[in-house]
Structure formats: structure tokens, C-alpha cells
Amino acid sequence: MDKLPSGWELIPLALTGKWYSGGTPNTTTPEYWDGDIPWISASSLQQFFISDSERRITELGAENGTRLVPENTILFVVRGMSLRKEFRVGITQRTVAFSQDCKAIIPQDNVDALFLAYSMCAKEAYILNLVDDSSHGTGRLQTSLLEKIEIPLPPLPEQRKIAAILGTWDAAIATVERLIAALEQRKRGLMQRLLTGAVRFPGFTEPWREVRLGDVFSERRETGRTDLPLLSITNSQGVVDRDSLDRRDTSADDKSKYLRICVGDIGYNTMRMWQGVSAVSSLEGIVSPAYTICKPKKSINVDFMGYLFKFPPMVHKFWRYSQGLVSDTLALKYKNFAEISVLIPSADEQQAIATLLQTCDQEIALHQQQRDSLREQKTGLMQRLLTGQVRVAE
């Protein structure tokens, strides 16, 4: 690290405040749960500003097996699967309790809580290198190692100014995230009305017709195309190049039995169609035999069908037609898929519905790009402000 500005010092995290461990009240004691006090666990620590949680405890629960910490306490995950990819840090906005999978720091008087939280976030890459395996195979951070990590600490007034600047960026990001959530909710509402025919575009009066999926799709089972790129079908990103995914490649060395998928096909995960894992392909390539490839016939609009396949009532129908003893073995083979009946409008109305929903997706994607850009800019600003490379105005 470059020389620190005058008045700054390197201080180990151990000296930034008092450290505390949490715990879990007995889950079989009803009197301990469903109260008014948020109980934060490794899985529920999802937000930087912590004010609530899905699970809550009572005052009696707080006195039996866990710990309460006040507003402006730093909480961070020290054990859990999330440590495989991220270091979750948050700052409390009210009194909360927390589990044994988290640690807490109540800052000293000379340490601004928000500045400390940002400083710990800025150390994420370094901290993730300290993660080892617990006896259960989950990630674990040893407190002794965390306590030794040093952070640059300016005088308290400068800490507060830096924290305020970064807080402004967080507020902007939060505003965009709320807008994204509102747009996604609007899209869900439109799907509910348009994909059921409850609301129709002007000029469309023709009754919807019932068809079997086997009448409007055929199964594509072309193999031996090892010259084509390897693709993957994802739930959120659609059909993508396999190399673009940040996950381990489990594909077979021999890809001669992999299935060809073409532009305009719909591919779905045979074992996860009951969870809605399907997508319209904009690429040509090959995918694992674990997928089913459906080739549309000319009587349908494939983009409309792609939205229909993501519609929750339709996903539930896929679950009903899937076969298996338990959820881990449920599979929707093409022969069962082909028997499913759906109501669809004319080709022109299908196109109109698909176009409107695509416009919704484009608007959501635009704001997601804006959010990601703000996050990237904030990360760069944190690096400069929290190390003293850029000083705040007096």
C-alpha cells in the first residue's frame, strides 16, 4: 500500500470495536420465535442496511441463545455457503439479534460505523482468500485471521465525509433497484392479464383456441454436431455460451451425443422444467442431453410461447406432468410435455403480446445496466477514498 496521508493510520480490525458472537434460540420453543426482533442469519444477511429479516424472535428468545446488538453495529458472515463467492457485510439500522454464522463489531468512539462497514466491503477479495472449509463443507472464516486485517483509518471527521459520499452512491443504487422491482412487478401483472386473455389489445376478438404442445412443437434430437459451440440454458440469462458462466464445467469430454439447438428453438431442463428453467434460443450450438429441445411449428410465435412457459400457472402445469418420486427426480420428458394443452390466441395477437413483454424486458435490462454501472463506479470510488488516494474537501 502507498504511503498514507498525514493523520491516517493502519489499524487492525480487532481494534476497531468490540467483537461479539451470536446464536440461535431453541427452534422447538414457540415462545422464542415470531416476535418483533429481527434475527439475522448468514442466509438473511442480504442487504447492506439491515432493518428486518424473514425470521424474528421474541424478547424471551433474545434472552435465550442469541445476542442483541444496537443500531450502527457491523454484522458480517463468518460461516456459510455464501462465502464461496461473496463476503456479506451489513450495518444495522435498529436493534437486532443474529446467529452463530455471523459476527458483530460495535465500533469504538473514534471509528465511524458506516466508514468501517465500507472498509470491510472493500477488503472482500482479500477476505475471500482466507475462507476455508468447515466440517460440514461450508465456507468458514477464522476470527483470528479477520482480526489481523488492517484498514486505513483517517480522523473521524474525514471518515464521516467519506461515508457520506459513498452513502450517496448507495442511495442512487437503491433508487434504481426500487425502479427495477416496480418494473418487474408491472411485467408480472401484464403477463397475468395478457397470457390469460383477461385483457386484449384493440382489434383482436377471435376466440383463443386450445392446442396440445405436441401439435405446435416437435422434438429436435439432432446429435453428432461437435463442430458447434457448447451452450447452456439458464433460468435468468436464457441460452448462453457455456464459457460465459461463472461455474465449473461438468460437461462430458465426448459430446457426440449432445443435442443441437437452433435459433428460435425452445430448450428446457428436463429435470427442472417444473421450476420454469426454459428459454428461447438466439444462438445455434449444442447442449447437454439433460435438456429437451423443442422446435416450433409455423402456427405459433415462439417468443409468445417463451413467455407462456415462464408464466407461474404454466410452470405449475409442467410440475403436474413431470414424473418422479420426489422433487429431485421429477422429469418432464417430451412425450409428457407434448400432451399438455394450452389456450393460445391468433398468431398476430401472439406477436402483439410478445412485443409488449419484450419492451418490458428491454426497459428492465436498461435499468439493470444503469445499476451495474453505478455499482462499478462506487467500487472504484471506494478504492480511492478509503485508501487516501483521493481526499475529501475540507
Long-range contacts (C-beta under 8 A, 24 or more apart in sequence): 1-152, 1-387, 2-387, 2-389, 4-152, 4-387, 4-388, 5-154, 5-388, 5-391, 7-154, 7-155, 7-158, 8-152, 8-153, 8-154, 8-155, 8-388, 9-152, 9-153, 10-150, 10-151, 10-152, 10-153, 11-150, 11-151, 11-153, 12-147, 12-148, 12-149, 12-150, 13-105, 13-120, 13-146, 13-147, 13-148, 13-149, 13-150, 13-151, 14-147, 14-148, 15-108, 16-105, 16-107, 16-108, 16-111, 16-116, 16-151, 16-153, 17-74, 17-105, 17-106, 17-107, 17-108, 17-111, 17-116, 18-105, 18-106, 18-108, 19-103, 19-104, 19-105, 19-143, 19-147, 20-67, 20-69, 20-103, 20-104, 20-105, 20-106, 21-67, 21-100, 21-103, 21-104, 22-66, 22-67, 22-97, 22-98, 22-99, 22-100, 22-101, 22-102, 22-103, 22-104, 23-65, 23-66, 23-67, 23-99, 23-100, 24-65, 24-66, 24-99, 24-100, 25-57, 25-61, 25-62, 25-64, 25-65, 25-66, 26-64, 26-65, 29-61, 29-64, 31-58, 31-60, 31-61, 32-57, 32-58, 32-60, 32-61, 32-64, 32-65, 33-57, 33-58, 33-61, 34-58, 35-59, 35-60, 35-61, 37-61, 37-62, 37-68, 37-95, 37-96, 37-97, 38-94, 38-96, 38-97, 39-66, 39-96, 39-97, 39-98, 39-99, 40-75, 40-90, 40-96, 40-97, 40-98, 40-99, 40-102, 41-98, 41-99, 41-101, 41-102, 42-77, 42-79, 42-80, 42-81, 42-82, 42-88, 42-99, 42-101, 42-102, 43-80, 43-82, 45-75, 45-76, 45-77, 45-88, 45-90, 45-102, 46-88, 47-90, 48-89, 48-90, 48-91, 48-117, 48-121, 48-170, 49-90, 49-91, 49-93, 49-170, 50-75, 50-90, 50-91, 50-92, 50-93, 50-96, 51-92, 51-93, 51-94, 53-96, 57-97, 61-97, 62-97, 66-97, 66-98, 66-99, 67-97, 67-98, 67-104, 68-95, 68-96, 68-97, 69-95, 69-96, 69-97, 69-98, 69-104, 69-106, 70-95, 70-106, 71-95, 72-106, 72-107, 72-113, 72-114, 73-104, 73-105, 73-106, 73-113, 74-104, 74-105, 74-106, 74-107, 74-113, 74-116, 74-117, 74-120, 75-102, 75-103, 75-104, 76-102, 76-103, 76-105, 76-120, 77-101, 77-102, 77-141, 78-102, 78-103, 78-140, 78-141, 78-143, 78-146, 79-134, 79-138, 79-139, 79-140, 79-141, 80-138, 80-139, 81-138, 81-139, 82-139, 83-128, 83-131, 83-138, 83-139, 83-140, 83-141, 84-131, 84-139, 85-128, 86-124, 86-128, 87-120, 87-121, 87-123, 87-124, 87-127, 87-128, 89-117, 89-120, 89-121, 90-117, 91-117, 103-143, 103-146, 110-156, 111-153, 111-156, 111-159, 112-156, 112-159, 112-160, 112-163, 114-160, 114-163, 114-166, 114-167, 115-159, 115-160, 115-162, 115-163, 115-386, 116-151, 118-162, 118-163, 118-166, 118-382, 118-386, 119-151, 119-152, 119-386, 120-151, 121-382, 122-382, 122-383, 122-386, 123-149, 123-151, 151-386, 152-386, 152-387, 152-388, 154-388, 158-391, 158-392, 161-392, 161-393, 162-385, 162-386, 162-392, 165-381, 165-385, 165-392, 166-378, 166-381, 166-382, 166-385, 169-374, 169-377, 169-378, 169-381, 170-378, 172-374, 173-371, 173-374, 173-375, 173-378, 176-367, 176-370, 176-371, 176-374, 177-371, 179-367, 180-364, 180-367, 180-368, 180-371, 183-360, 183-363, 183-364, 183-367, 184-364, 186-360, 187-357, 187-360, 187-361, 187-364, 190-356, 190-357, 190-360, 191-307, 191-310, 191-311, 191-357, 194-353, 194-356, 194-357, 195-307, 195-308, 195-311, 195-314, 195-353, 197-343, 197-345, 200-345, 200-349, 201-349, 201-352, 201-353, 204-345, 204-346, 204-348, 204-349, 204-352, 206-345, 206-346, 206-349, 208-343, 208-344, 208-345, 209-343, 209-344, 210-341, 210-342, 210-343, 211-341, 211-342, 211-344, 212-338, 212-339, 212-340, 212-341, 213-294, 213-337, 213-338, 213-339, 213-340, 213-341, 213-342, 214-337, 214-338, 214-339, 215-297, 216-296, 216-297, 216-299, 216-300, 216-305, 216-344, 217-266, 217-294, 217-295, 217-296, 217-297, 217-300, 217-337, 217-338, 218-294, 218-295, 218-297, 219-292, 219-293, 219-294, 219-295, 219-334, 219-338, 220-259, 220-260, 220-261, 220-262, 220-265, 220-293, 220-294, 220-295, 221-259, 221-293, 222-259, 222-260, 223-256, 223-257, 223-258, 223-259, 223-260, 224-256, 225-258, 225-260, 225-286, 226-255, 226-256, 226-258, 226-286, 228-260, 228-284, 228-285, 228-286, 229-283, 229-285, 229-286, 230-255, 230-258, 230-285, 230-286, 230-287, 231-261, 231-281, 231-283, 231-285, 231-286, 231-287, 232-287, 232-288, 233-267, 233-268, 233-269, 233-277, 233-278, 233-279, 233-281, 233-287, 233-291, 234-277, 234-279, 235-272, 235-275, 235-276, 235-277, 238-279, 238-280, 238-281, 238-282, 239-267, 239-279, 239-280, 239-281, 239-282, 239-283, 239-287, 240-283, 241-283, 241-285, 251-288, 252-288, 255-286, 257-289, 258-286, 258-287, 258-288, 258-289, 259-286, 259-287, 259-288, 259-289, 259-291, 259-293, 260-284, 260-285, 260-286, 260-293, 261-285, 261-286, 261-287, 261-291, 261-293, 262-295, 264-296, 264-302, 265-293, 265-294, 265-295, 265-296, 265-302, 266-293, 266-294, 266-296, 266-302, 266-305, 266-306, 266-309, 267-291, 267-292, 267-293, 267-294, 268-292, 268-294, 268-309, 268-332, 270-331, 270-332, 270-333, 271-329, 271-330, 271-331, 273-315, 273-318, 273-322, 273-332, 273-337, 274-315, 274-318, 274-319, 274-322, 274-327, 274-330, 274-332, 275-315, 276-309, 276-310, 276-312, 276-315, 276-318, 278-306, 278-309, 278-310, 279-306, 280-305, 280-306, 292-332, 292-333, 292-334, 292-337, 294-334, 294-337, 299-347, 300-344, 300-347, 300-350, 301-347, 301-350, 301-351, 301-354, 303-351, 303-354, 303-358, 304-344, 304-350, 304-351, 304-353, 304-354, 305-344, 305-350, 306-354, 307-353, 307-354, 307-357, 308-342, 308-344, 314-342
